[in-house]
Amino acid sequence: MRYGSRLIVQLDLLEYNYREIKKHFPDQQVLFMVKADAYGHGLVPISRFAHLELGIKEFGTASLGEALKLREELPKEAFDIYVFSDIQVDLELHRDVYLNRRIIPVLTNFNDLEIILNSSDFKYFPLCLKFNTGMNRLGFFYDKVQEVIDLLKKKGRHEIEHLMTHYSSSSLSMSGNKRNTEQAQRFQEIKEMITQQGITIKKTSIANSGSIEQNSGHSETHIRPGLIMYGPSSLLPKMREDSLVQTKVISQLESYVIDVFPITKGTPIGYGATPCPDNGQIVIMALGYGDGFSTNYQNVQFEINGVMGKIVGRVNMDMSQVLVPSDLKIKRGDPIIVWNHERDSLARFCEQTNTIPYEVLCRITPRVPRIYQLK
Ligand SMILES: Cc1ncc(COP(=O)(O)O)c(C=O)c1O
């Protein structure tokens, strides 16, 4: 476990983000995506706060293990937990867990649907179905709606608890991008076909962060935000200013100076002996790939004591080298903030890494303690 490096998670900013979103979606319930350890922020503390302080009643996980952990850590709380991807309802042990721990698998194919419909134990269990309207990942193909309806009717099921689909491209324009308009249109058609044939749908959802940021998703009972709740925008950089919700990044990645020394251009640095690109000082920072600070972060620049520092040489397991100007006053033990709560700070960092904020956040390993604060 790290001692000096840590991820500060400000829960009041989670509340701020939630309230910002709800201002624009007053009629929708939030199904909060907390998979992958709440996008790296800590599944249990984040969900506990979201439920007890914000009143969120539905949570989305990716795997049964995540869902079970949430249920076991917060056994008294009456919220619903959905499992979105590896549901494995073909395993009897898993089916028992769904039944006994009030965890809802999101069904996405006929094989799993038949298993549930054929089991008398699941006769009154809420059915949650996800359709593939163009994402082409998991989901009943949109042109198989009639087969789904026929199967439900044959098995005497006349109610769907939650009907969903998922956008593939909501970081692009919701109104101008053909894939988005097509997916939205197909979902409306699916809903109509199902209800017209006498099957009640209690809840529906389609909107993830990108669509929420574009004020899209109002035709449904629920929205399903993940990233935007944690602060970063999911939109392409050029669209971000127009984002409906100007959220704050709930995390701040903090580290400190293990050591600092002057260096001249060309001096080899660390593993692989990368020549230093300039004169200056090398700051040895207490974050490495063992903390999820990837070797891909070589050459990334970020602000350090008010000037730009650059990660030089290969990132090590336990530390990395940051080149800063010779005249910067910096000494052993000084704190370093890699990104702060302003959206631009994390966005600038992520853009240089050629990856997405989702990945940068999820990557932070358990070695980095998450420190929860309320201001
Ligand atoms: C089915 C589903 N719904 C909602 C989300 C939330 O997406 P985002 O984090 O972009 O809001 C995800 C995340 O991947 C998802 O898989």
The ligand as an SDF file (V2000), in Angstrom:
LIG
                    3D

 16 16  0  0  0  0  0  0  0  0999 V2000
  -24.7680   -1.0090  -20.3510 C   0  0  0  0  0  0  0  0  0  0  0  0
  -24.0890    0.2380  -19.8850 C   0  0  0  0  0  0  0  0  0  0  0  0
  -24.8420    1.2630  -19.4890 N   0  0  0  0  0  0  0  0  0  0  0  0
  -24.3000    2.4250  -19.0660 C   0  0  0  0  0  0  0  0  0  0  0  0
  -22.9270    2.5870  -19.0410 C   0  0  0  0  0  0  0  0  0  0  0  0
  -22.3460    3.8940  -18.5860 C   0  0  0  0  0  0  0  0  0  0  0  0
  -21.5900    4.4830  -19.5990 O   0  0  0  0  0  0  0  0  0  0  0  0
  -20.8220    5.8410  -19.3220 P   0  0  0  0  0  0  0  0  0  0  0  0
  -19.7570    5.5410  -18.3460 O   0  0  0  0  0  0  0  0  0  0  0  0
  -20.3060    6.2510  -20.6410 O   0  0  0  0  0  0  0  0  0  0  0  0
  -21.8510    6.7630  -18.7610 O   0  0  0  0  0  0  0  0  0  0  0  0
  -22.1070    1.5260  -19.4380 C   0  0  0  0  0  0  0  0  0  0  0  0
  -20.6520    1.6770  -19.4360 C   0  0  0  0  0  0  0  0  0  0  0  0
  -19.9170    1.1640  -20.2000 O   0  0  0  0  0  0  0  0  0  0  0  0
  -22.7020    0.3230  -19.8830 C   0  0  0  0  0  0  0  0  0  0  0  0
  -21.9680   -0.7150  -20.2850 O   0  0  0  0  0  0  0  0  0  0  0  0
  1  2  1  0
  2  3  1  0
  2 15  2  0
  3  4  2  0
  4  5  1  0
  5  6  1  0
  5 12  2  0
  6  7  1  0
  7  8  1  0
  8  9  2  0
  8 10  1  0
  8 11  1  0
 12 13  1  0
 12 15  1  0
 13 14  2  0
 15 16  1  0
M  END
$$$$
